[in-house]
Structures are given as C-alpha cells and as structure tokens.
Amino acid sequence: MHFGTIGVRGQRHGAVLLPVVVVTSIQPGEGKTGVAAAIARHYAYLGRAVALARVEAEDGHAEEDARYYASLEFAPGNKAAPVAASSIADPGGDALLVVEAGPEAAAAIAAAKVVVVAKGAAPASAPAGLSPSAVVVTRAPAMAEASAGDVPVIALAEDRTLAGFSVAEVQALTGSETLIEGDCPDGTCDHLVISPIAADAGQPHFRRFPAKAVVVRFDRTDQHLAALRGDTPCLVLTGGQRPSSNALDAASASGAAVLLAPGGTVETVAALEAIHETSRFQGERKLDSMAALLEGSALFSALAL
C-alpha cells in the first residue's frame, strides 16, 4: 500500500453538504479502508459517537472490510457485513458515520453527518458524480503539497507498516499449516527475512528487522532459536516436515506464530514475493500509522465536522 496525495472538499446533495474522501492509486490497495478507519478513530478520540459501514461491492473485499470495521473497539456496533447504499442514513444527534463505498454507490449517498470514502478512477481524479474530490491517495511522492482549484492537496509519505502483511496472508499464499498460532494481538509483520546460513550471524541479522516474518528450513533449529531470540513474531518453516520440539517449545514461550510451508525455501519465498503489494489493511499497527499520517495533514481541518 503506497500513499502520495490527498485533497478535501464535499459533495452537495440538495441542501446537504456531504464530505467525500476520494482515494486513488496506480496499484491495488488504494487505502480506502485505512483512511475510513483513521477518520472514524480521530472523531471517536474527540469524544464523538462514530460508526463505520462498508457498502456492498463486487471487488471481493467488501465482506473482509466490514468484518474489520466490526472489530474496532472505538466504534462498537458496526455491522460485520456489507450494507446497501440505499440503507445509509443520517446517524442522528452528534454521531458521525464513515462509509466506504465504490464510485457509483458513493455518488448515490445523500445523508447528513456521513463521510464517504470512495475509490477514484485514477490518481488525482475523482469518480463521476463525486467532483470535487475530498481525499486522493496515490503513489506519486513527487507531488508536493499543492491545490487543485479550491481543493487542498496534501502529500503523504510512503510507510512500511502500511505495506506490511498479516500472518494469515502468509499462510494463504504459501498453503502453510499452522503449528502455533502465536499470541501477537496485531498479527502483522513489516519485513520478510530469509534466514542466513551461519548460525553465529543469525541473531544480529534478525535484530536488524523489527516486526518480521523469518523464512527458514524446518531442520535449522539453530536458526529457529536465533530468530526467536531476535524478537521474531512469525516463523515460516519450509520443507514440509515438523521442526524439533525444542524449536516449538521456544516459539510457544515467546508467543511467536509458527507456520509450516509444504514447499522448499526458494518456492516459499517466490510465493511471497508480491505480499507487500497485495496485503490488506488490518491491525492496530497499520491503523496507528495511517492515523499519524492523516493527523499531520490538513484533512481534518478541511473536513470541519
């Protein structure tokens, strides 16, 4: 997930000025879910009642996004399933509803005290019916803070944590068996690290990378232990055979997740090559990073909610 520019304004439906956040990118993973969650958290931390909703879509991610919103403690009561755009209504009182929707659905929403986060058709452009735009997120780091007419544009730096991946995504891509689930409440990693050959170089090597998943052969117990001593939240063992009980005991004691991939190391790493590009927004660490990026921008003063 890569982040570049954002701009803010609103969409008028009759007498209602509806804030619209348009998120765009030249790659998949524009950042809609992260932007929506960070907006909701910002206002929740100010003491407002907030809710999030994911509008039905055919992109394959709507249900996953809705389940993520339902897990957020600062916005209790969110539906764990996508909703129809026609069901979006004013939440009432001082409450605020943040809605993630596709371009067509977003253009059809007309409700007060609702912020719509929608996907743009291309970097720095809003979908039809959603002009002027509110927020645009792209992989255009060369775009400095500027303006597009009367819409402010804010450059956001790329962030490794936002491009991080979950243990579940590693498991899905590699077809791994879960030997130990681990007790990391966030379940995300920023780095994919291949174990070195020499055991004496293992621990210093691993400590160079925070929040990492280490790929290592099932029979390299020395490297398993070195990785665990190097604060590794996830071990991905290759070769399809169970490791020693010493390694499993150490992983259990440290709270690390342990996956057993059926293929060899080269095959497993090849399966994980694009994991940073396909990872979904999830976990407290990603939300913290997105919130920090947006809090440092002009977004919330422009929304003026």
C-alpha positions as CSV (number, residue, x, y, z in Angstrom):
1,M,0.0,0.0,0.0
2,H,1.6,3.3,-1.1
3,F,0.5,6.8,-0.2
4,G,1.0,10.1,-2.0
5,T,-1.6,12.9,-2.1
6,I,-4.9,13.8,-0.6
7,G,-7.4,16.6,-1.2
8,V,-10.5,17.7,0.6
9,R,-13.9,19.1,-0.2
10,G,-17.6,18.0,-0.3
11,Q,-20.4,16.7,-2.5
12,R,-23.7,18.6,-2.3
13,H,-26.9,16.6,-2.4
14,G,-29.7,19.1,-2.3
15,A,-29.2,21.1,1.0
16,V,-26.8,18.5,2.4
17,L,-23.0,19.1,2.0
18,L,-21.6,15.6,2.2
19,P,-17.9,15.3,2.8
20,V,-16.3,13.0,0.3
21,V,-12.9,11.4,0.6
22,V,-11.7,10.1,-2.8
23,V,-8.8,7.6,-2.6
24,T,-6.9,6.7,-5.7
25,S,-3.7,4.8,-6.6
26,I,-1.9,3.4,-9.6
27,Q,-1.8,0.0,-7.9
28,P,-4.4,-2.1,-6.0
29,G,-4.8,-1.2,-2.3
30,E,-5.7,2.4,-2.6
31,G,-6.1,2.9,1.1
32,K,-9.9,3.4,1.4
33,T,-10.3,1.1,4.4
34,G,-7.3,2.6,6.3
35,V,-8.4,6.2,5.6
36,A,-12.0,5.4,6.7
37,A,-10.8,3.8,9.9
38,A,-8.4,6.6,10.7
39,I,-11.1,9.3,10.2
40,A,-13.5,7.4,12.4
41,R,-10.9,7.0,15.1
42,H,-10.0,10.7,15.0
43,Y,-13.5,11.7,15.8
44,A,-14.0,8.9,18.3
45,Y,-11.0,10.1,20.2
46,L,-12.5,13.5,20.4
47,G,-15.5,12.0,22.2
48,R,-18.0,11.7,19.3
49,A,-20.0,8.6,18.7
50,V,-18.8,7.1,15.4
51,A,-19.7,4.2,13.2
52,L,-18.3,2.6,10.0
53,A,-20.0,0.8,7.2
54,R,-18.9,-0.9,4.0
55,V,-21.2,-0.7,1.1
56,E,-21.8,-3.8,-1.0
57,A,-19.4,-4.3,-3.8
58,E,-18.2,-7.0,-6.3
59,D,-14.4,-6.4,-5.6
60,G,-14.1,-9.4,-3.3
61,H,-13.0,-7.4,-0.3
62,A,-16.3,-5.9,1.0
63,E,-17.0,-8.6,3.4
64,E,-13.5,-8.6,4.8
65,D,-13.6,-4.8,5.2
66,A,-16.9,-5.0,7.0
67,R,-15.6,-7.6,9.4
68,Y,-12.6,-5.4,10.1
69,Y,-14.8,-2.4,10.9
70,A,-16.9,-4.6,13.2
71,S,-13.7,-5.4,15.2
72,L,-12.8,-1.8,16.0
73,E,-13.4,-1.1,19.7
74,F,-13.6,2.6,19.4
75,A,-16.6,2.3,17.1
76,P,-18.7,-0.5,18.7
77,G,-21.8,-1.9,16.9
78,N,-20.6,-1.8,13.3
79,K,-22.2,-4.3,11.1
80,A,-19.9,-7.2,10.2
81,A,-21.4,-7.5,6.7
82,P,-21.6,-5.0,3.8
83,V,-24.7,-2.9,3.5
84,A,-26.7,-1.4,0.6
85,A,-26.0,2.2,-0.4
86,S,-29.7,2.9,-0.1
87,S,-29.7,2.0,3.6
88,I,-27.2,4.7,4.5
89,A,-28.9,7.3,6.7
90,D,-28.1,10.2,9.0
91,P,-26.9,8.6,12.3
92,G,-28.7,11.4,14.3
93,G,-27.5,13.7,17.0
94,D,-23.8,14.5,17.1
95,A,-22.9,11.0,15.8
96,L,-20.8,10.5,12.7
97,L,-21.0,7.7,10.1
98,V,-18.0,6.9,7.9
99,V,-18.9,4.9,4.8
100,E,-16.5,3.1,2.4
101,A,-18.1,2.7,-1.0
102,G,-17.4,2.3,-4.7
103,P,-17.7,5.3,-7.0
104,E,-21.3,4.7,-8.2
105,A,-22.6,3.9,-4.7
106,A,-20.8,6.9,-3.2
107,A,-22.4,9.2,-5.7
108,A,-25.8,8.0,-4.7
109,I,-25.5,8.5,-0.9
110,A,-27.3,11.6,0.5
111,A,-27.2,11.8,4.3
112,A,-26.1,14.4,6.8
113,K,-23.2,13.7,9.1
114,V,-21.8,11.0,6.8
115,V,-18.3,11.0,5.5
116,V,-18.0,8.9,2.3
117,V,-14.6,7.3,1.4
118,A,-14.7,6.3,-2.2
119,K,-12.3,4.9,-4.9
120,G,-11.1,7.2,-7.6
121,A,-10.8,6.2,-11.2
122,A,-7.2,7.3,-11.5
123,P,-4.6,9.2,-9.4
124,A,-5.6,12.7,-8.6
125,S,-9.1,12.3,-10.2
126,A,-12.5,11.9,-8.7
127,P,-15.1,9.4,-9.9
128,A,-18.0,10.7,-12.0
129,G,-20.6,12.3,-9.7
130,L,-18.1,12.9,-6.9
131,S,-16.5,16.2,-8.0
132,P,-14.9,18.0,-6.3
133,S,-12.9,15.3,-4.5
134,A,-12.1,15.0,-0.8
135,V,-9.0,12.8,-0.4
136,V,-6.7,11.2,-3.0
137,V,-4.0,8.7,-2.1
138,T,-1.5,7.8,-4.8
139,R,2.0,6.6,-5.4
140,A,3.0,10.0,-6.6
141,P,5.6,11.1,-4.0
142,A,6.8,13.8,-6.3
143,M,3.5,15.7,-5.8
144,A,4.2,18.2,-3.1
145,E,1.5,20.0,-1.1
146,A,-0.4,22.0,-3.6
147,S,-4.0,22.8,-4.5
148,A,-6.4,21.7,-7.2
149,G,-8.7,24.7,-7.7
150,D,-10.0,25.3,-4.2
151,V,-9.4,21.7,-3.1
152,P,-6.2,21.4,-0.9
153,V,-3.8,18.6,-1.8
154,I,-1.6,17.0,0.8
155,A,1.4,14.8,0.1
156,L,1.6,11.6,2.3
157,A,4.9,9.8,2.7
158,E,5.1,6.0,2.0
159,D,5.0,3.9,5.1
160,R,6.5,0.4,5.5
161,T,4.0,-0.6,8.2
162,L,1.1,0.3,5.9
163,A,2.6,-2.1,3.3
164,G,3.0,-4.8,6.0
165,F,1.3,-8.2,5.8
166,S,-0.5,-10.5,8.2
167,V,0.4,-14.0,9.3
168,A,-2.9,-15.1,7.8
169,E,-1.8,-13.7,4.4
170,V,1.5,-15.6,4.6
171,Q,-0.4,-18.8,5.4
172,A,-2.8,-18.3,2.5
173,L,-0.1,-17.5,-0.1
174,T,2.1,-20.5,0.9
175,G,-0.5,-23.0,1.8
176,S,1.1,-23.4,5.2
177,E,-0.1,-25.4,8.2
178,T,-0.3,-23.5,11.4
179,L,1.8,-25.3,14.1
180,I,1.5,-22.5,16.6
181,E,-1.0,-19.6,16.3
182,G,1.1,-17.2,18.5
183,D,-0.2,-14.6,20.8
184,C,0.6,-11.3,19.0
185,P,-2.7,-9.4,19.1
186,D,-1.9,-7.5,15.9
187,G,-0.7,-10.3,13.8
188,T,1.2,-8.2,11.2
189,C,4.8,-8.0,10.0
190,D,6.7,-5.3,8.2
191,H,9.6,-7.4,6.9
192,L,10.1,-10.7,5.2
193,V,13.5,-12.1,6.2
194,I,15.3,-15.1,4.9
195,S,17.5,-16.9,7.4
196,P,21.3,-16.7,6.9
197,I,23.4,-19.8,6.5
198,A,25.7,-19.3,9.5
199,A,24.2,-19.6,13.0
200,D,26.6,-17.2,14.6
201,A,25.3,-14.4,12.2
202,G,21.7,-15.2,12.8
203,Q,20.7,-13.3,15.9
204,P,22.4,-10.0,14.9
205,H,20.9,-10.3,11.4
206,F,17.4,-10.9,12.7
207,R,17.6,-7.9,15.2
208,R,18.1,-5.6,12.2
209,F,14.5,-6.0,11.2
210,P,11.6,-5.1,13.5
211,A,8.2,-6.9,13.1
212,K,9.4,-9.6,10.8
213,A,8.5,-13.0,9.4
214,V,11.5,-15.3,9.1
215,V,11.7,-17.9,6.4
216,V,13.9,-20.9,7.4
217,R,14.2,-24.6,6.7
218,F,12.3,-26.9,9.1
219,D,15.5,-28.6,10.3
220,R,17.6,-25.5,11.1
221,T,16.9,-25.5,14.8
222,D,19.9,-23.2,15.4
223,Q,18.3,-20.6,13.2
224,H,14.9,-21.0,14.7
225,L,16.2,-20.3,18.1
226,A,18.3,-17.4,16.9
227,A,15.3,-15.9,15.2
228,L,13.2,-16.2,18.3
229,R,15.9,-14.6,20.4
230,G,15.8,-11.8,17.8
231,D,12.2,-10.9,18.6
232,T,10.6,-12.6,15.7
233,P,6.7,-12.7,15.8
234,C,6.4,-15.3,12.9
235,L,8.5,-18.2,11.8
236,V,7.8,-19.7,8.3
237,L,9.4,-23.1,8.2
238,T,9.9,-24.7,4.8
239,G,10.3,-28.2,3.6
240,G,7.0,-29.6,4.9
241,Q,8.4,-31.6,7.9
242,R,7.9,-30.8,11.5
243,P,10.7,-29.0,13.4
244,S,12.3,-30.1,16.6
245,S,10.3,-29.9,19.8
246,N,13.0,-27.5,21.2
247,A,12.1,-25.0,18.5
248,L,8.3,-25.4,19.1
249,D,8.8,-25.0,22.8
250,A,10.8,-21.9,22.3
251,A,8.2,-20.4,20.0
252,S,5.4,-21.2,22.4
253,A,7.3,-19.5,25.2
254,S,8.0,-16.4,23.1
255,G,4.5,-16.1,21.7
256,A,5.6,-16.4,18.1
257,A,3.4,-17.9,15.4
258,V,4.9,-20.9,13.5
259,L,3.8,-21.9,10.0
260,L,4.9,-25.0,8.2
261,A,5.1,-24.4,4.4
262,P,4.9,-27.5,2.1
263,G,7.4,-26.2,-0.4
264,G,11.1,-25.5,-0.1
265,T,12.6,-22.2,0.8
266,V,13.0,-20.9,-2.8
267,E,9.5,-21.9,-3.6
268,T,8.1,-20.4,-0.5
269,V,9.9,-17.1,-1.0
270,A,8.7,-16.9,-4.6
271,A,5.1,-17.3,-3.4
272,L,5.6,-14.4,-1.0
273,E,7.3,-12.0,-3.5
274,A,4.3,-9.8,-4.0
275,I,2.9,-10.0,-0.5
276,H,3.6,-6.3,0.2
277,E,1.6,-5.3,-2.9
278,T,-1.4,-7.4,-2.1
279,S,-1.7,-7.1,1.7
280,R,-4.9,-5.8,3.2
281,F,-5.4,-3.0,5.7
282,Q,-5.8,-4.6,9.2
283,G,-4.3,-4.5,12.7
284,E,-3.6,-1.8,15.2
285,R,-0.1,-1.0,14.0
286,K,-1.4,-0.1,10.5
287,L,-4.2,2.0,11.9
288,D,-1.7,3.8,14.1
289,S,0.5,4.6,11.1
290,M,-2.4,5.8,8.9
291,A,-3.8,7.9,11.7
292,A,-0.3,9.5,12.3
293,L,-0.1,10.4,8.6
294,L,-3.5,11.9,8.4
295,E,-3.2,13.7,11.8
296,G,-0.2,15.5,10.4
297,S,-2.1,16.7,7.3
298,A,-4.8,19.3,6.7
299,L,-7.5,16.7,6.3
300,F,-9.5,17.2,9.5
301,S,-9.4,21.0,9.4
302,A,-10.7,20.7,5.8
303,L,-13.5,18.3,6.8
304,A,-14.5,20.7,9.6
305,L,-17.1,18.2,11.0
